[in-house]
Amino acid sequence: MAIIVQKFGGTSVADVERIRNVAQHVKREVDAGNQVAVVVSAMAGETNRLVGFCNEFTVRDESEYDTVVSTGEQVTVGLLALALQEIGIKARSWLGWQLGIRTDSTHSKARIEGINAEVILEGFTRGEVAVIPGFQGVTDEGRISTLGRGGSDTSAVAVAAALKAERCDIYTDVDGVYTTDPRIVPEARKLQKVGYEEMLEMASLGAKVLQTRSVELAMKENVRLQVLSSFQDTPGTLLVNEEEIMERRKVTGIAYSKNEAKVTLINVENTPGVAAKIFSPLADSEINVDMIVQNVSEDGLKTNVTFTVPKTDLQKALEALDAAQKKGELVYGKLLSDSNVAKVSVIGIGMQSHAGIAQTMFSTLASKGINILVITTSEIKISVLIDEESSDDAVRMLHAAYELDKKPKRVE
C-alpha cells in the first residue's frame, strides 16, 4: 500500500459541509487501498480571529501567542476525524505535541527539526487515518510552537518526508499552478508539471499557490508534491525534478508582487563595510531585503544605494535606518522611499540554455513606455521593479511575448 499525505487549507475546511467534502477526498484514497495522513489548517479566518484576541493585550509573549493561535487547528482535526467516522472511515486526530513534531524555539515562526513517524505508522497498522494539525509543533522545552503564516504546507511536506510518502497532495482553492495569475491573464495555462527550482522562484516572487518554505523542504527531501483543487475534480500540477519534465520551454511563468517598497540612500560614504552598516540595522529588525542596486559617484567618494523591502515593513525599515544615522553608525545625505512599486519576474529553467530572454523582457516593457527602476537576475529568473500602476499591463504583455498561452513542444 502506498502512503499518501493530503493537506487541506483554511478555505477547504471553512465550515462543517466543506469538512465533509474533505472527508470524501480522503475516502477516495482509502478506498484505493492507500494509507492516508491528512494535514489540515484552521478554518478560514479563524487564525486571524485568534491573533486579534492576542493583539488586545499590550504585552507580547510569543510562547503564549502560539498557545492561543494553535487552537484553530485543534478544532479542525477533531471535526475532520468525526466526519471520517461518520462515513465509516476509521480515523483519529492528533496534536503536534502528541506526534513529537519537534521544532526550534523561535515562537511564531518555528522550524521543524523532526517528527515521530512511528506513532503515525502504528496507527496505519490499525487501519486508522491520521488527522494531523498543520502549523504547530512543540519545542524541546515542551512549549507549543507555530510555524508562521502558511506553515501548514510545510507541516504536510515534513510529514510526507518522515513517512517516506509516495506523494503529498496540497488541496487549495485553485486547481494547480498556472503560467501566471489567471485573474490578470485569462489565457494563462495550467502547468501539468513544474520543477522544484522554478516553483521555488515563483513562490518567492509572488505566486501564492505554495508557501516558499514548503517548496524548499520538498526539494531538499525529494517529496513529490501535487497542487490541486478541493472543489473541482480535475488534474492538478505535479512538482518534480527537472529531468522528469518532457516539455521544452524557455520561460515557465510570470510572477508578480505588489507588496514591495523601494528605499534609496543618497550620498552614502563609499568606504569598506558601508553595505554592512546599511543592512545590519534592517537585519536586526528582521526585515528582508530583496533587490539591491549601488551607484558609485564619478570620483568614487560617494554612492547611492537602492533596495527593496516588503511594503508592510517600510515604516519599520525607515525607522531603523534613521536610528542608525542618529547613533552615528551610518552616514547618508538623504533617505527616499516609494511604496507605489511592484516586482514582475520572468521565470524558467530554459534561461540557462536560451539567449535573448532578457532582451525580450526589456524591449516588451519599453514598447509600452514602462520604465524599469531596478533589475536583478539569477540563473532561472529576471526580476524588474516598475511602477505599481503598470504591473498588470506588464504581466499581460510579457505572458503574450513569451507565448505562454501556447502548449510547449515536447523534448525529442
C-alpha positions as CSV (number, residue, x, y, z in Angstrom):
1,M,0.0,0.0,0.0
2,A,1.2,3.5,-0.8
3,I,1.3,6.2,1.8
4,I,-0.4,9.4,0.7
5,V,-0.3,12.7,2.6
6,Q,-3.1,15.1,1.9
7,K,-3.2,18.7,3.1
8,F,-6.3,21.0,3.1
9,G,-6.1,24.7,3.7
10,G,-8.4,27.0,5.5
11,T,-10.9,27.6,2.7
12,S,-11.2,23.8,2.2
13,V,-12.3,23.4,5.9
14,A,-14.1,26.7,6.3
15,D,-17.3,25.0,7.6
16,V,-18.8,21.7,8.5
17,E,-20.1,21.0,5.0
18,R,-16.6,21.6,3.5
19,I,-15.1,19.4,6.1
20,R,-17.5,16.7,5.0
21,N,-16.3,17.3,1.4
22,V,-12.7,16.9,2.6
23,A,-13.7,13.6,4.2
24,Q,-14.9,12.3,0.7
25,H,-11.5,13.2,-0.8
26,V,-9.8,11.2,2.0
27,K,-12.2,8.3,1.5
28,R,-11.3,8.0,-2.2
29,E,-7.6,7.4,-1.3
30,V,-8.6,4.9,1.4
31,D,-10.9,3.1,-1.0
32,A,-8.0,2.9,-3.5
33,G,-6.1,0.9,-0.8
34,N,-3.7,3.7,0.3
35,Q,-2.7,4.6,3.8
36,V,-3.5,8.2,4.4
37,A,-2.3,11.0,6.7
38,V,-4.3,14.3,6.5
39,V,-2.8,17.7,7.5
40,V,-5.3,20.5,8.0
41,S,-5.3,24.2,8.6
42,A,-7.6,26.2,10.8
43,M,-11.0,27.2,9.4
44,A,-10.7,30.2,7.1
45,G,-10.5,33.4,9.2
46,E,-10.0,31.6,12.5
47,T,-6.3,32.3,12.9
48,N,-6.9,36.0,12.2
49,R,-9.6,35.9,14.9
50,L,-7.3,34.3,17.4
51,V,-4.5,36.8,16.6
52,G,-6.9,39.6,17.2
53,F,-7.5,38.3,20.7
54,C,-3.8,38.4,21.3
55,N,-3.5,41.9,20.0
56,E,-6.0,43.1,22.6
57,F,-3.1,42.9,25.1
58,T,-0.2,45.4,25.5
59,V,2.3,42.6,26.2
60,R,3.6,40.2,23.5
61,D,4.7,36.8,24.8
62,E,5.4,34.7,21.7
63,S,5.0,31.4,23.5
64,E,1.6,32.4,24.8
65,Y,0.7,33.8,21.4
66,D,1.5,30.3,20.0
67,T,-0.7,28.6,22.7
68,V,-3.6,30.7,21.5
69,V,-3.3,30.7,17.7
70,S,-2.6,26.9,17.5
71,T,-6.0,26.1,18.8
72,G,-7.6,26.7,15.4
73,E,-6.1,23.6,14.1
74,Q,-7.1,21.6,17.1
75,V,-10.8,22.2,16.3
76,T,-10.3,21.3,12.7
77,V,-8.6,17.9,13.3
78,G,-11.3,16.9,15.7
79,L,-14.1,17.8,13.3
80,L,-12.5,16.0,10.4
81,A,-12.0,12.9,12.4
82,L,-15.7,12.9,13.2
83,A,-16.6,13.5,9.6
84,L,-14.5,10.5,8.6
85,Q,-16.0,8.3,11.2
86,E,-19.5,9.4,10.1
87,I,-18.8,7.8,6.6
88,G,-17.3,4.6,8.0
89,I,-13.6,5.6,7.9
90,K,-11.5,4.7,11.0
91,A,-9.7,7.9,12.0
92,R,-8.2,9.7,14.9
93,S,-6.9,13.2,15.5
94,W,-3.5,14.1,16.9
95,L,-1.9,17.3,18.1
96,G,1.6,18.4,17.3
97,W,3.0,17.6,20.7
98,Q,1.4,14.1,20.6
99,L,3.2,13.3,17.4
100,G,6.5,14.7,18.5
101,I,6.6,17.4,15.8
102,R,9.7,18.9,17.2
103,T,10.7,22.5,16.3
104,D,13.2,25.0,17.4
105,S,12.2,27.6,20.0
106,T,11.6,30.5,17.6
107,H,8.0,31.0,18.6
108,S,5.5,32.2,15.9
109,K,7.9,31.2,13.1
110,A,9.5,28.0,14.3
111,R,11.2,25.5,12.0
112,I,10.6,21.7,12.2
113,E,13.5,19.6,13.4
114,G,11.9,16.2,13.5
115,I,8.7,14.1,13.5
116,N,8.0,10.8,15.3
117,A,6.7,8.9,12.3
118,E,6.4,5.7,14.3
119,V,3.2,6.9,16.0
120,I,1.5,7.5,12.6
121,L,2.8,4.2,11.2
122,E,1.4,2.3,14.2
123,G,-2.0,3.9,13.5
124,F,-1.8,2.7,9.9
125,T,-1.4,-0.9,11.2
126,R,-4.7,-0.4,13.0
127,G,-6.3,0.8,9.8
128,E,-6.5,4.4,11.0
129,V,-6.3,7.6,9.0
130,A,-4.1,10.1,10.9
131,V,-5.6,13.6,11.1
132,I,-2.8,16.0,11.9
133,P,-2.8,19.7,12.6
134,G,-0.7,21.9,10.4
135,F,1.2,24.9,11.6
136,Q,2.0,23.6,15.0
137,G,4.7,21.7,16.9
138,V,6.4,21.5,20.2
139,T,9.8,22.8,21.4
140,D,12.4,20.9,23.4
141,E,11.1,22.8,26.4
142,G,7.7,21.3,25.9
143,R,6.0,24.6,24.8
144,I,3.6,24.7,21.8
145,S,5.1,26.4,18.8
146,T,3.8,27.6,15.5
147,L,5.4,27.8,12.1
148,G,4.2,31.2,10.9
149,R,1.7,32.0,8.1
150,G,1.4,29.3,5.5
151,G,3.1,26.8,7.8
152,S,0.6,24.1,7.2
153,D,2.1,23.4,3.8
154,T,5.5,22.9,5.4
155,S,3.9,20.6,8.0
156,A,2.4,18.5,5.3
157,V,5.7,18.2,3.4
158,A,7.6,17.4,6.6
159,V,5.0,14.6,7.4
160,A,5.4,13.2,3.9
161,A,9.2,13.2,4.2
162,A,9.1,11.5,7.6
163,L,6.6,8.8,6.3
164,K,8.5,8.4,3.0
165,A,5.2,9.0,1.3
166,E,4.7,8.4,-2.3
167,R,3.1,11.8,-2.8
168,C,1.9,14.9,-0.9
169,D,-1.3,16.4,-2.3
170,I,-1.8,20.0,-1.4
171,Y,-5.5,20.9,-1.8
172,T,-6.3,24.6,-2.2
173,D,-8.9,26.9,-3.8
174,V,-7.1,26.8,-7.1
175,D,-6.7,23.8,-9.4
176,G,-3.0,23.9,-10.0
177,V,0.0,26.2,-10.9
178,Y,-0.6,28.5,-13.8
179,T,1.8,30.3,-16.1
180,T,0.6,33.5,-14.4
181,D,-2.3,34.7,-12.4
182,P,-5.5,33.8,-14.4
183,R,-7.3,36.8,-12.8
184,I,-5.0,39.1,-14.7
185,V,-4.4,36.9,-17.8
186,P,-7.5,34.7,-18.6
187,E,-5.3,32.9,-21.2
188,A,-2.9,31.7,-18.5
189,R,-2.3,27.9,-18.9
190,K,-2.2,25.3,-16.1
191,L,1.1,23.5,-15.9
192,Q,1.0,19.8,-15.8
193,K,4.4,19.6,-14.2
194,V,6.8,22.2,-12.8
195,G,10.3,21.8,-11.5
196,Y,11.1,22.4,-7.8
197,E,13.6,25.3,-8.6
198,E,11.1,27.0,-10.8
199,M,8.3,26.7,-8.3
200,L,10.6,28.0,-5.5
201,E,11.3,31.1,-7.6
202,M,7.6,31.5,-8.4
203,A,6.6,31.1,-4.8
204,S,9.2,33.5,-3.5
205,L,8.5,36.1,-6.2
206,G,4.8,36.4,-5.6
207,A,2.9,33.3,-6.7
208,K,0.6,32.5,-3.7
209,V,-0.1,28.8,-4.6
210,L,2.5,27.3,-2.3
211,Q,4.5,28.6,0.7
212,T,8.2,29.1,-0.1
213,R,9.4,27.0,2.9
214,S,7.3,24.0,1.8
215,V,8.8,24.1,-1.6
216,E,12.4,24.3,-0.2
217,L,11.7,21.3,2.1
218,A,10.1,19.3,-0.8
219,M,13.2,19.9,-2.9
220,K,15.6,19.0,-0.1
221,E,13.7,15.8,0.8
222,N,12.7,14.9,-2.7
223,V,9.0,14.9,-1.8
224,R,6.7,14.7,-4.9
225,L,4.1,17.5,-4.4
226,Q,0.8,17.8,-6.2
227,V,-1.3,21.0,-6.2
228,L,-5.0,20.5,-6.9
229,S,-8.4,21.9,-6.0
230,S,-10.7,20.8,-3.2
231,F,-13.7,21.9,-5.2
232,Q,-13.0,20.6,-8.7
233,D,-12.3,17.0,-9.7
234,T,-9.6,17.9,-12.2
235,P,-5.9,17.0,-12.5
236,G,-3.5,19.3,-10.7
237,T,0.1,20.3,-11.1
238,L,2.9,18.0,-10.0
239,L,6.2,19.3,-8.6
240,V,9.1,17.1,-9.8
241,N,12.8,17.1,-10.6
242,E,13.6,19.0,-13.8
243,E,14.6,15.8,-15.7
244,E,11.0,14.5,-15.4
245,I,9.6,17.4,-17.4
246,M,9.4,16.3,-21.1
247,E,8.3,19.7,-22.4
248,R,10.7,22.2,-23.8
249,R,10.1,25.8,-22.6
250,K,12.3,28.9,-22.4
251,V,10.0,30.6,-19.8
252,T,7.7,28.7,-17.4
253,G,5.8,31.6,-15.9
254,I,5.4,35.2,-15.0
255,A,5.1,36.1,-11.3
256,Y,4.4,39.5,-9.6
257,S,4.3,41.0,-6.2
258,K,2.7,44.3,-5.2
259,N,4.0,44.0,-1.6
260,E,7.1,46.0,-2.5
261,A,8.7,49.3,-1.4
262,K,11.8,51.0,-2.7
263,V,14.3,52.7,-0.4
264,T,17.2,54.9,-1.6
265,L,20.0,56.2,0.4
266,I,21.7,59.3,-1.2
267,N,25.3,60.2,-0.8
268,V,26.5,57.4,1.4
269,E,30.2,57.4,2.2
270,N,31.8,54.8,-0.3
271,T,34.1,53.1,2.3
272,P,34.7,49.4,3.1
273,G,31.9,48.0,5.2
274,V,29.3,50.5,4.3
275,A,26.9,47.8,3.0
276,A,27.1,46.1,6.4
277,K,26.3,49.4,8.1
278,I,23.2,49.8,5.9
279,F,21.8,46.3,6.1
280,S,22.7,45.3,9.7
281,P,20.1,47.5,11.3
282,L,17.5,46.1,8.9
283,A,18.5,42.5,9.7
284,D,18.4,43.3,13.4
285,S,14.8,44.5,12.8
286,E,14.0,41.2,11.0
287,I,13.4,43.0,7.7
288,N,14.1,41.0,4.5
289,V,15.9,43.0,1.8
290,D,15.4,41.9,-1.8
291,M,16.6,43.8,-4.9
292,I,19.8,45.9,-4.3
293,V,21.5,48.4,-6.7
294,Q,24.5,50.5,-5.9
295,N,25.7,53.5,-8.0
296,V,29.1,55.0,-7.2
297,S,29.9,58.6,-8.0
298,E,32.4,59.6,-10.6
299,D,35.0,60.5,-8.0
300,G,34.4,57.2,-6.1
301,L,33.8,59.0,-2.8
302,K,30.1,58.7,-2.6
303,T,27.5,56.1,-3.5
304,N,23.7,55.8,-3.8
305,V,22.2,52.6,-2.6
306,T,18.7,51.4,-3.7
307,F,17.0,48.3,-2.3
308,T,13.5,46.9,-1.8
309,V,11.7,45.7,1.3
310,P,8.2,44.4,1.9
311,K,5.7,47.2,1.7
312,T,4.4,46.1,5.1
313,D,7.9,46.6,6.6
314,L,8.7,50.0,5.0
315,Q,8.0,52.2,8.0
316,K,10.0,49.9,10.3
317,A,12.9,50.0,7.8
318,L,12.9,53.8,7.7
319,E,12.9,54.0,11.4
320,A,15.8,51.5,11.7
321,L,17.9,53.5,9.2
322,D,17.1,56.8,10.9
323,A,18.0,55.4,14.3
324,A,21.3,54.1,12.9
325,Q,22.1,57.6,11.5
326,K,21.3,59.3,14.8
327,K,23.6,56.9,16.6
328,G,26.4,57.8,14.2
329,E,26.6,54.2,12.9
330,L,25.5,55.2,9.4
331,V,26.0,58.4,7.4
332,Y,23.9,59.4,4.4
333,G,22.7,62.6,2.8
334,K,19.1,61.9,2.1
335,L,16.6,59.0,2.5
336,L,14.0,58.4,-0.1
337,S,11.2,55.9,-0.3
338,D,8.5,54.8,-2.7
339,S,5.7,52.3,-1.9
340,N,3.9,52.6,-5.3
341,V,6.1,50.0,-7.0
342,A,5.7,46.3,-8.0
343,K,8.1,43.5,-8.9
344,V,7.5,41.5,-12.1
345,S,9.5,38.4,-12.7
346,V,10.1,36.1,-15.7
347,I,11.0,32.5,-14.6
348,G,12.2,29.5,-16.4
349,I,14.8,26.8,-16.3
350,G,15.3,27.3,-20.0
351,M,17.1,30.6,-19.4
352,Q,20.2,28.6,-18.8
353,S,20.4,27.4,-22.4
354,H,18.5,30.1,-24.4
355,A,19.7,33.6,-25.2
356,G,17.5,36.6,-25.7
357,I,15.2,36.1,-22.7
358,A,16.2,39.4,-21.0
359,Q,16.1,41.3,-24.3
360,T,12.6,40.2,-24.9
361,M,11.5,41.3,-21.5
362,F,13.2,44.7,-21.7
363,S,12.0,45.5,-25.3
364,T,8.4,44.4,-24.5
365,L,8.2,46.8,-21.5
366,A,9.9,49.6,-23.4
367,S,7.4,49.3,-26.2
368,K,4.7,50.4,-23.8
369,G,6.7,53.0,-22.1
370,I,7.1,51.1,-18.8
371,N,10.2,52.4,-17.0
372,I,12.4,49.8,-15.2
373,L,13.6,51.1,-11.8
374,V,15.7,48.1,-10.6
375,I,16.8,44.8,-12.2
376,T,18.0,41.6,-10.5
377,T,18.8,38.2,-12.1
378,S,19.6,34.6,-11.2
379,E,20.2,31.6,-13.4
380,I,16.5,31.0,-13.9
381,K,14.8,34.3,-13.3
382,I,14.8,38.0,-14.2
383,S,13.0,40.5,-11.9
384,V,12.3,44.1,-12.6
385,L,10.9,46.8,-10.3
386,I,8.3,49.1,-12.0
387,D,5.5,51.5,-11.1
388,E,2.7,49.6,-9.5
389,E,0.1,51.0,-11.8
390,S,1.8,49.4,-14.8
391,S,2.2,45.9,-13.2
392,D,-0.9,44.3,-14.6
393,D,-0.2,45.5,-18.1
394,A,3.4,44.3,-17.8
395,V,2.2,40.8,-16.7
396,R,-0.2,40.6,-19.7
397,M,2.4,41.8,-22.2
398,L,5.2,39.5,-21.0
399,H,2.8,36.5,-20.9
400,A,2.0,37.2,-24.6
401,A,5.6,38.0,-25.6
402,Y,6.8,34.6,-24.4
403,E,3.7,32.8,-25.9
404,L,2.9,31.2,-22.6
405,D,-0.7,30.6,-23.6
406,K,0.6,28.1,-26.1
407,K,1.4,24.5,-25.3
408,P,5.3,23.9,-25.3
409,K,7.0,21.5,-27.6
410,R,7.9,18.0,-26.3
411,V,11.6,17.1,-25.9
412,E,12.6,14.8,-28.8
